[in-house]
Each structure stands twice: as structure tokens, then as C-alpha cells.
Amino acid sequence: MSNFDDANGRTWRVRITIGTLERIRDELEVDLLDDLEKAVPEGFATYVGMLWIACERELQAAGVSPAEFGESLDGESLAKGIDAFMDALAFFFEVLAPAKATILRAVWAKGKEVEATSANQIREALGILSGVSPESSA
């Protein structure tokens, strides 16, 4: 299990079980149990839904509604939550399918690396890293 902190400083535990994965499949139509290629969805809303399901018992015990949970996720805390979810998912598969767990971790790490590289290339193209703002060069 992995943990992450929301923007309000509360720590949530991401718990992945067969039940968690079945609920994600049934409620979000993302089948992580049989199709790990779907483990990296396109939209952030799907990640929020997956986090809610993976943390729901703890969130409900704390009296946190889905809307309140969403309000407690800023960009930084959502990124940490997604990382915690992916770590917990890889841990779930570690014993069942070690090769899948290894691939999942590698793909997630590489995806983050590619995203960071792309962002830096865009900043460079816009002159942001060199200290020139796009507005001042127009």
C-alpha cells in the first residue's frame, strides 16, 4: 500500500484489492485486472475516480465526500496520489505477475520522464528557460 497527502495535509492510503479493481472496472470502465495497458488513462478525472475507489473506506470513515475529496486535490497532491496509485497497483501485481509489475513500473517511470522532457522542450521553444517570456518576444 502507498500513501499520499492531499492539499489539506491529510494522508490517504491507497489500497488495491481484487474488489478495488472490479469496482474501477464496473464504475469507470477501466479494466486494470485483465488489461494493464489501460493503467495509464488519458484523463485526470479517471485518476481521481480510481483514487476515490482505492481510498474510499478511509475517506468515508473520515466523513469526506467525493466532492470534498476532489476539492482537496490540487495539482501537486493529485500527482502524488497518482504516483501512489501506480505504486500500489504494481505492488498488487508483484506476486501475481512479477513481469507485469516490472513493466508497469518501467512504463510509468518512462512516461513521467518523457512528459518532463516534453515540457522542457516546450519551455525552451517558448524562451521560458532562457529568461525570455513569450509576451516580451512578441
N, C-alpha and C positions, 0 to 999 in steps of 0.2 A: 504494500500500500504506500501511496505517496501523499504528501500534504502540500497545500499551498495556502497563502494568505490572501484574503480579499482586500479591497481598498479601505475597509473599516478596521483592519488589523485582526480580523478573526481568522483562525486557522481551520481549514476543512480537510478532511481525509478522503481521498479518492479510493473507493473500494470497488474492485471489479470482480464480479462473480458471474456464473452462468446466468443467473436471474437478471443481473445488470445488463448483460449483453443481449438477452432476449427482450428486455424492455426497450433497449435502444433500437433493436431491430423492429419491434412492433410499433413503437411510438414515433421514431424518427426515420424509419425505413432505411437504416444503415446496418447492414449485417456484418458486424465485426467478428462474429464467431466463425463463419464459414468463408468470408471474403475480406481478408485483411487489406486488400487493395483499397477498400473504402475507408480505411483508418485515417486517411488524410482528406477530409471533406473540403469542398470548395469554400463554404461559407462559415463565418464565425458563429452565426446563430446555431448551427448544428453542434458546434463545440460547447456552446452554453447549455444546450439541451442535454448533451452527453454528460457534462459536468453535473448538472442538476440531478440526473438519474443516478450517477455514481456516488453522489454525496447526499441523496435525498433523505435517508434515515436521519442522519446527523443534522441536516438543515431543518427538518420538521421537528426534531427534538428540541432544537433551539428556537422554534417558533418563527422561522424565516420562510416567507412565502416565495414563490417563483419570481414575482415582481421585485421583491426586496433583494433577492439573490442577484438578479440582473442589475439592479441599481448599485450593488456592491462590487461590481466588476468593471474596473477601468481597464485601459489597455494593458498596463503592466500586470495587474492581477490576473486578467484573462490569459495573458501569455504564460504566466507561471502555472495557472490552472491547466492549460492545455499541455504544457510540459509534464505536469504531474499525472495527467490522464494518460498520456502516451507511455510514461514510465510504468504506471500501474498496469496498463494493457500488456506491455512487453513482459512484465513480471508474471502476469497471469499465464502467458503462453510459455514461459521459461521451462516448465516441467512437461507440459503437454506437447509442445512442438518447439524445441530449442532453436532449430534453424529459423522458424518464423519469428521468434523473439529477436534473434540476432539481426535478421533482415529488417524488422520493424524499427529497431533502434538505429540501425545504419541509415535507413531511408529517412527517418525523422531528423537525424543529425545532419545528413547531407542536404535535406530540404531547407533547414534553417541556415546552413552555410550558403546555399545558392541564393536564398532570399536576402541575406545580408550583403552578399556580393552585388546583387542586382541593385539594391538600394544605394550602395556606394557608387556604382556606375551612373545611376540617375543623378545623384548629388553632384558628381564630377561633371557630367554633361550640362547641368544647370549652373555650374560655377559655385555651388554652395560650399564645397570643401575648400576652395581656394579663397574664400572670404568675399567673393563677389555674389551678391544676391541677384536673383533673376530680375527683380524690379529695377535695380540700378544699371543693368546692362541693356535695358530696352531703350 
